[in-house]
Amino acid sequence: MTSTAQASPTPGARTAHPEHLGHVVFITAAAAMGGFLFGYDSSVINGANGGIQGRFDLSSGATGTVAACALLGSAVGAAVAGRIADRIGRIRVMQIAAVLFAVSAVGSGLPFAAWDLAAWRVLGGIAIGMASVIGPAYIAEVAPPAYRGRLASFQQAAIVIGIAVSQLVNWAILNMADGEERGRVAGLEAWQWMLGVMLVPAIVYGLLSFAIPESPRYLISVGRTEDAKKVLADVEGDIDLDARVAEIDEAMRSDHRSTFKDLLGGRFGLLPIVWIGIGLSVFQQLVGINVIFYYSNLLWQSVGVDPSSSFFYSFETSIINILGTVIAMIFVDRIGRKPLALIGSVGMGISLAAAAWSFSFQNGNDPLPTAQGYVALIAANAFVLFFALSWGVVVWVMLGEVFPNKIRAAALGVAASAQWIANWVITITFPDLSDWNLSLTYVMYAVFAFLSIPFILKFVPETKGKKLEEMG
C-alpha cells in the first residue's frame, strides 16, 4: 500500500467543519467494521473451545492449535493486504475480507472434522489480517489531521466491541442450549452456532463497504482526480481542491512503492525504526492479552466456575475492555502515546503478578480458595483495563504514524505480521503451559509487561502532534 501520509495543509486550509466531521465519523465507523469482525472472530472461539474439544476428542494442545491456526492466516492476510489495496483499491479489499469472513463463518459452523474446522479458521484469519491493515490505513487517508488520533482509535474500539458482542452472543446461545456447550439448538450444537453467527456482521461489513467512498489518495493514484475532489470536499470541507489534489499527487510522486528490501539495514538486518515497530507489536501480544479472550471460559472453569458463570465473567471482562478503550480514545491525543503506554505497562505488570500469586494456590482442578479467587478475578479485569487504555490503542495508532513515508507500507505489513505470529505463539502455547503451571505462565506474562517499560523509554519515539511527513 502506498504511504498513508497526507501532505501538509495548504496555507489557509481549514480542518473539517462539524457537518463534514460527522460524515468522516460515519466513514471511519464503517471502515472500522472490519475491526469489529476482527474482534468477534478472534474472541468467539473462546465460547466454542470446550465444545470443539469434546466434539472431536482433542487434547489441550490440539485445541490450542485449532484456536490459534486463524492467527497464521492473519499473518498472511496482513502481509498481502497492502499490495492488493494498491492495485484494486481500499474498498475492494474490504469487500474481499467481508466475503472471506462470511465463507469462514459458514464453514466453521458446519465442520466434519478438526482439520476441516482449522482450514476454515485459517480462511477467516486471512480476512482478519486484511481488515487489521486496511482499516487503519484507510482511516488515516480520509481523516483530517487534527482528528487522526481519535479516529484511528475507532479501529480498536470496534475490536473490543466485537469481542464483547461475541461473548454476549455466546452466552445467549449457551442459555438456549440449557448451559451445555454441546447442547443442541435447531439441530446444531451450541458451539457451531457461536461460530456460524459471524455470517451476520460479515454481511453488514460488506454492505457498508458499498456506502463509503474510495480513499482520495488511491483515486488520485489511478487518475480519478474528479472523484478524489468529491471525496476531499466531503471529508475536509471548504478547501482549495485543486491545490489539495496537487499536494497529494506531488507527495505520492516523491514516494515509491516500498518493498521489504527498503527495510534492510542497520546492525541487525532491519532499520532500527522497523525493529521498534516489531517490538511494539510483539510486546502487545507477549503480555498474554489474548489468553483472556481466547481461553477465559476454560480458565474460569478450571478454577471451579460453572460454564454459565464463566461466560458471564468473560462478558464482564469485555465491558471493561470497552471502558479502557474509551479512556484511551479520550487521552491518546491529549497526553501522548508514550505516557499511556508506560501507565499500561506498569498496571499490567502488577495485575499479572497478582494473578500469578492467586493461581499459585490452585490444587489440581479444585476451586481456588475464596480470597485468591477474588484476587484472580480482580487482577484479570485490572489487566484488561490497563491493556485497553494503553497498548490496545497506542500500538495501532503508532504503527500508522511511526514509520517514514518511504517505508510505511512495507514496514506496517512486517509489524502487523510479527504481531500475528506473536499472537499465534502465545495462543498455541497457553493450553500446555497452563496444564504445566498456570501461576508460572502468568509470571512469564508479567515479566514481558515489565520489560516493555525500558523498551518504551529507550527506543519508542513520541508521535503525538507530529505530521506523518515528519517521521524519519
N, C-alpha and C positions, 0 to 999 in steps of 0.2 A: 504494500500500500504506500502510495506517495505520502510525503510528510503531512501530518495533520496541522502543521503550523499555519497561521494566517499572518499576513504581513501587518505591520503597524498601521493603525487607522490613519487616514489622511488628515491633514490639518483641518480642523473644523468639523470632522465627522463626529457624530454623536452615538452614544450607546443606544440600545433598543428602547423605544418608548414602551410604556406599560402594555399597550394593546399588542405590540409586536412581541414583547416578552411572554405574554400569555400564549401566543402561537408557538414560540420557541419551547415553552414548557410542555405543550402538547406533543410536539415533535420529539422532544427528549424522552418524555414518558413512553411514547410509542416505541422508540428505538430501544429503550431500557426493558421492554417486554421480553427481549432476549435474555436479559439478566434474570427476570422472573423465572423463565424456563430453566435457566442455569441453576438457580437456587432450588426450584421444585424438583428437577431431575436428580440433582446431587443429594437431596435430603430424603426423597420419597423412599429410597432403598432402605432407610432406617426402619420404617414400619414393616417392610417386606422381608427383612433378613431372616427372622425367625421362621416364617412360613416357607421361604425358599430352602432353608436348611432342612426343615422337616420333610418337605415335598420330595427333594432329591437326595436325602440322606447324606448331607455333606458334612465334612469336618469343619472346625473353626477356620482353619487355613483356607479351605476351598470356598467357604462362604465369603471370606475376605477377598478372595480372588474375583468372585463374581461381582462383589460390590465395587471393587477397585478397577475392574477392567475398563469401565467407562472412561476413566481418567487417562488411559493410554490413547483412547480415541480423541480425548480433549486436547492432548499434546499435538496430535496430528492436525486437528481442526484449527488450532491456534497458529500453527506453523504455515498453513496454506491460505488462511482467510485473506491476508493482506494482498497477496499476489492476485487472487481471484477477484477481489474487490477492485483492484486497479484495472482489470481487464473488462469486467462486466458491470461494475458499479456497486455501491454500498447496499442499495436496496435489494438488488438481485441476490446478494449474499445472505441478507436477512431472510429472503423468501426460500432460498435453498435450505437454510438452517431450520426454518419452520417445517418444511416438508420432511426433513430428516428426523426432527423431533416427533412428528406425527407418526411416521412409519415405525420408529423405535418404540413408541408407546403401544401401538397395536401388537407388534411382535413380542415385546416384553410381557404383555398381558396374556399372551397365548403361546407360551413356550412348551416344547415337548421334551426338553432335556436341559441340563445345566449349561452345556456348551452352547446350545441354541439361545438361551437367555443371555449368556455372556456376549454372544455376537450382536444381539440387538442392543445390549448396553453399550457396546463399543460404538455402534452407529449413532446412538444418542449422544455419546461422548464427543464424537466429531462435531455434532451440532452445538454442543456446549462450548467447545473450543472456538468455533467460528463466532458464536454470539459473544464470547468473552473478549474478542479482539475487535469485532466490527462495531459493537455498541459504543464503547468509549471513543473509538476513532471517529465515528460518525458524529457523536455528540460534540467532540472537540472542534469539528469542522463547521458545525452550524451554530455553536454557542457564541454569543457576544463575549469578548474577553473579560469584561467586568464581572460576568456571572459564571465563568467557565468552571471554577472550582465547585460551586454548589450544583451546577447542572451535571458535572461529571460524577458527582456523588449519587445521582439518580440510579446509576448502574448498580452500586452496592445496595442502595435502598430497595431496588427491585429484587435483588438476590435474596435479601433477608426476608422480604415479604413472601417471595416464592417458597422459602424454607418454612415459614410459619404456616402458609396455606397448605403445604403438603402435609404438615403434621396434623393440621385440623381435619383435612380430608381423610387421612389415615385413621384418625380417632373416630370419625363418623362411620367409616366403613367397618372398623373393628366392632363398634357397637351394633351395627346392623348384622354382624356375624356372631352375635352373642359373646363378644370378647375373645373369640378364637381367631388367631391369625390364619388358620387353615379352615375356618368356618366358611360355609358356602352362602353366597348371595347371588340369586338368579343364575345358578348353575356353575359359577366360577368361585374359586377360593378367594378369600378376602385380599390376600397379597396380590393376586392377579388384577383385581380392580384397582388397587393402590397404584400399580404401575401403569395400567391402561388409561386411567382418568386423565393422564397428562395430554391425551389427544385434544382435550377441550382448550387449554391455554395455547397449545400449538396452533390450533386453527385461528384463535384470536390474534396471535402474533402474526400469522400470515396475512390475515385481513387488514390489520393495522399497517403493515408494510406497504399496502396499496394506498394508504391515506396520507402518507408523509412524502415530502419531496426528496429528490436525489441531492446528495451533497453538492453545493455550488463548486467546490474545488474539483470534484470529478467531472461535473458538467463542463467546466472551462477546459479541463484536460482533453476532452473529446470534441471540443469545438462548438458546444451547445451554449454559446455565450448569452443569447437572449433568455434561455431557460434559467441560466445561472443568475441573471439580473433579477428575474422574478422572485427567485428564492431569497436572494440577498435583500430585496426590498421588504419581503415578508419578515425576515428574521433580524435585520439590522435597522430598519426604519428609514428615516429621511436622510439619505446619504447620496453622494455623487457616485452613481452606479458605474459609470464608465471608468472613473478613476479607481474604484474599488476592484473592478474586474481586471484592470491593467495591473494593479498591485499584486493580486493573486497570481495572475499569469506570469508576471516578472519573477515572483518568488518561486513558482514552480519551475520556470526555465533555469533558474540558478541551482535548483535541486537536481538530484538524479535518483533514479530508482535504486535504492540501497539493496545490497545483497550481503550474504554472510561474509564475503571477502572483505567488505568495508569495515567489519567489526574486528578484524585481526590486527594485532599489535600489542605492545606492552610486554612485560616480563612473563606473564602467564598465558600468553596466546591470544587474549582478547583485550580490547581497550579497557582502561580502568572503569570508565563510566558504564560499560556493558556489565562488568562484574558487579558494580553497585546495583544495577537493575536486577541481575540474577540474585544477588544477596537479598534484596527486598522481597522478591518472590519466594525464595526458599525459606527465609526466616518466617514469613507469613504462614507457611504450612508446617514447619518443624515444631511449632509450639503445640501442634495437635488439635487445632480448632475443629477440623472436620471429623475427628473421632467423636466429638459431641453430636454432630449432625448425622453421621452415618450409623453410629452404634449406640446412641444414648439409651434406646429402649432395651437393648440387650444388657447394657451396662447397669441400668437400674434394676432390671430383673435379676441380674447376677448377685445383687446385694439384698434381695428379698422383697423387692417391689413387685406387685402383681401387674400383669400386662396392661390392663386398662389404666391403672395409675401411672405406669411408666410412659404411656402415650400422653397423658396429661402433663407430666413433668417435662416431656420433650416440647410440647406446645408452649408451656410457660417459658421455657428457655428461648424459644423463637421470638416471643413477645419482647423479652429482654434484649434480644439481638436487634430488633427493630428500634427499641428505645435508644440503645447505644449508637445506632447508625444515625438517628435523628440528631443526637448530640454532636456527632462528628460533622454532619452537614452544616450545623449552625456555626461551629468553631473552626472548620478547616481553612476558611478564608480570613478568619479573624486573628487567631493566634499562630497559625502556620502549621506546616506539615510535621516538622521535626518535633516540636513540643508535644503534639498529640501522640506521635509515635513513642516518645520517651515515657509519657504518662502511661500509655498502654503496656509497654514492656514491663515496667515496674509492677503495675497492677496484675498483669497476667502471671508474672513470676511468683508473686506472693500467693495468688489464688491457686496456682498449680501445686505449689509446695504444701498448701493446706489440704488440697485433695489427696496428695500423696500420703500425708500423715494419716488422714482418715482411712484410706484403703489399706494401710498397714495393719489395721485391726481386723481385717476380714479373715474369717476362718472357713476355708472351703467355700461351700455355697450358702453358708449361714448368713442371715442378715447382719448388717453392721450393728454394733451397739448404738443405742438411741442417740447419744451425744455425737458420736462420729458420723452417724447417718445425716444428722442435721448439718454438721460442718461440711460434709461432702456435697450436699445439695446447695448450700450457700456458696461454697467455693466454686462449684461448676457454673452457677449463674453469674458470680462475680467475674470469673474468667471470660465468659461470653460477653459480658457488658464491657469489660476493658478492651477486649479484642475489637468489638464492634465500634467503639468510639475512637479507635485509633487505627490499628493495622488493617482492619477490614476495609476502611475507606481510603486511608492515606496511601496505601500501596497502589491502588487502582488510579488514584489521582496523579501520583508521582510518576508512574510508568508512562502516563500520557504526556508528561511535562519534562522529565529529566534528561532525555536524550537530545543531542544536537539534531537539527533538521536533516542533515545529510545521511544520518544513520537511523533516524527514529523508527521507520517502518520495520527494518530488519531487526533492530535491537529489541523492539517491543515484541516481535514474534519469538525471539530467543528467550526473553524473560518470561513471557507467558507460557512457553513450552516447559521451561525449567520449573515454573510454578506447578504445572500439572504433573510433572514427573515426581516432584517432591510430595505432592498430594497423594499420588499413587503409592509411593514408598510408605508413607505414614499409614495410609488406609489398609494396605495389604499386610502390613506387619502387626497392626494392633491386635487382631484376634489371638495370634500366637503369643505376643508379648503379654497380653492381659492374662492368658492362661498360665504363663510362667510366673509373673509377679506384677500385679496391677499397680501396686504402690511405686515400684521402681520405674515402671513405664511413665508414670506421671512425674517422677523425679527427673527423668530424661527430658520431658517436655519443658519442665521448669528451667532446667539448665539452658536450653535453647532460648527461652524468653529472656533470661538474664544476659546471655551472650549477645543478644540483639542490641543491648544498650551501648556498649563500646562501639559496635558497628555503626550505629546511628551517629554517635558523637564524632567519630573519627572520619567516616567516609561519606556519609549522605549529605548532599547539599540542600539548602532550603530553597524551594522553588516558589514560595508564596510571593505574589505580586510581580513576578518576572514574566516578560513576554516569551513566547516559545522561541523566538529568534535569538534570545539572549543565552539560551542553554548551550554550553560548549564544553 
